[in-house]
């Protein structure tokens, strides 16, 4: 088998739809630029559909995640924690570290650690610990989800102009039909895209915070239209 030497981007979200709604535009642009893109879900969204069992919800939301990944495109991976019951344990740390060591990413995007959703905070800490254990070898950036409602105290350091792939991002997000994203997108995620665009001088943008001790990644400065505040 021929080794794949393309740059690899991994987006780690707590639930199906977190990577897509937070940074689906960046993912689409990275794939378009020739990068390997991996969408890693800490859980399968087991608690995310009222009125059905955890098993049924997991099956539905897994199908939605796989469909979204086909659109971007990205490869889906599931890290086997449980929605609403995520834990920071030695086993949890080891699982994320093992995943990262296997994948050897160049760039990782994950949740900002100050967030109202416990699963989001846990996801962020697990990824941060893997970054430390691996000697800070990959670039680490944090994304926002529904800032002001969930993500708190988020002051971006980097922006990505997503205007050229906005329709693809919206399509990928909309396949999460169980979450009614198509009906709520404009009020929740759409406002963030416009606001971040206003901040950095374009129509629509996604915003990130670079981990202070992380190296900059060339994806933001070369392959993707990058605007730094």
N, C-alpha and C positions, 0 to 999 in steps of 0.2 A: 504494500500500500504506500502510495506517495504521501509524504508528510505535507500537511497544510500549513504554510508559513504566513498566512494572512493574519492581520491583527484580529484579536478577539475581544469583543465587548460582551460582558455579562451584566444583565440587569436583574437584581434580586429583589423581588417584591414579596410581601407577606401573603397575598391572596391573588388568585386569578383576577385580572383587570388592573391591578396596581401598576405593573410595568407599563402596560399599554397607555393607561390614562395619564401617568406621570411623565413618561418619556418615549411614547410611541413614535413621535416625530424624529427624535434623535436615533432611535433604533432603525427606522426606515431609511434615514439618511446614511447611517453607518453601513447597512446592507447594500445600499445603492453604491457606496464608495468601495465595495469589495471586501468589507470586514465580515468575519464570522460573528453572528449575533445569537446570543443565548438568552432566553427568557426563563429565569429560574423562579419558581414559586415555592415559598416556604411551606404552604399548605395547599389543599385542593378546594378551599372555600366551603368546607363541610357545614359551617353554621350560617351560611350566607343566603339561604332560601327558606323563608318561613313556610311551615305547613308540610314539609317533607323531611324524611330522615336524613341523617348525616351522610349515609351511603348514597342515597339518591342525589343529594345536593352535590356531593363530590363528583359523581359521574357526569352530571349536567355541566358543572363548571369546568371540569377537565376537558370536555368536548369543546366548550366555548374557548378555553385557552388555546387549545390546539388549532382551532379555526382562526383565531386572531393571529397566531404565529405564522400560519400559512400566508396571511395577507401581508405581513410586514416586510420580508419574511424573517423568521427566527426559528431556532430550535428550542423546543420546550423541555424543561427539566423540572421535576417535582422532588422536594426535599423532605417530605414525609412527616412534617409536624401537623398538628390538628388546629384548624381554624377556631379561634376563641380560647384555645388551651395551649398556646405556644409556650415553651419553657426555655429558660437559660439554665442548662445543666451541663456537666462534663460531656455527656453523650451528645447534646445539641451542639456544643462547640466543636466536638470532633467531627460530627457529620458535615458541617459547613466547611470546616478546614479540609477534610478529605475531598469534598467536591471541588474546592478551589485548587487544591494541589493536583487533582486529576485534570482539570480544565486548563490550568496555567493561563489565566486571562491577562491581557495587557491593560484593560480598563474595566472597572466595576462601578456600577451605579446602584445605589440602594437608598432606603428610607433615611430621611433626616431623623436623628434620635429623639428630638423633642416633638412628640406627636401624641394626640389624645388617644389613639388606638394602641392598646398594649402590644398587640402582635407586630405592629409597625416598629415600635421601640425595640422589641426583642430581636426582630430581623436585623435591624441596624447594628445592634451590639454584637450579634453573632458574626456578621460580615466584618465588622471592625476588628474583632478578635482574630479572625483568619488573616486579615491584612497584617496585623502585628506579628502573628506566628510565622508568617511567610517572609518576614524581613522587609515588609513594605515594598514588595517587588512590583506590585501592580499599582496603577494610578487609581485613586479612590475619590469618588464624587458622590454627593448626596442629592436626591431629588425631593420634590414636594408633592403632596397630594391634598387637594382641597385646602389650601392655606387659609388660615383664620378659623376654619372649622376643625380640621385635623392637624395639619402641620403648623407649628407655632415658632415664632422668633426666627424666621427664615430670611436671611439676608444674602441674596445671590452673589457669587463671585464670577460666574460664567453664564453665558446665554447661548442658545442655539436657535437660529432663525429656521422655523419649520414651515414657512409659508409654502414651499414647493411640494411638500409631502403632507399637507394638512388633510386633504381628502382621504389619503390612505390611512393616516392615523385615526381619523374619525370612523372609517369603515372597520378597522380592527377593534376599536372600542365598542362599536355598536353590536358586534356579534355576541357580546356578553348580555344577551337578552334577559337572562334571569335577574340581572341587576338594574334593568330598565334604564340603561345608560343613554340610549338614543333619546329618551324623553327628558332626561335631566342634564344632558351634557352641556347645553348652552349656559345654564345657570351655574353649574359647578365647575367643570374643567375649562369650558370655553372662555369664561371670564378671566381665568388665570392666563391663558394663552394671549389674550388681548392685552392684559395688564403688563405682562412681562415683555411683550412686544413694544409697548409704549415706553417702558423703562430703557430698552436698549436700541430703540430707533428702527424697528421693523413692524410689520403688521401682526405677526404671530410668533411667539417664542416659547421655549421651555427654559427653565432656569435651574441652576445647580450651585451647590456650595462645594468647593474643593477642600478636602481634608487638608488642614494647614501643613502637615508634614509630608503630604503626598507630592510626588512629582506632577508636573503638568503633562497632559497627554496630547500628542500631536493631532489626534482625531479632532480636537476642538479648534486647532489653529490651522489645519491643512485640509483635511478631507471634508469637514463640515463648516459651513458658514458660521464663524464664531465672532461674537461681539462681547468684548470685555468692558465692564463698567469702570 
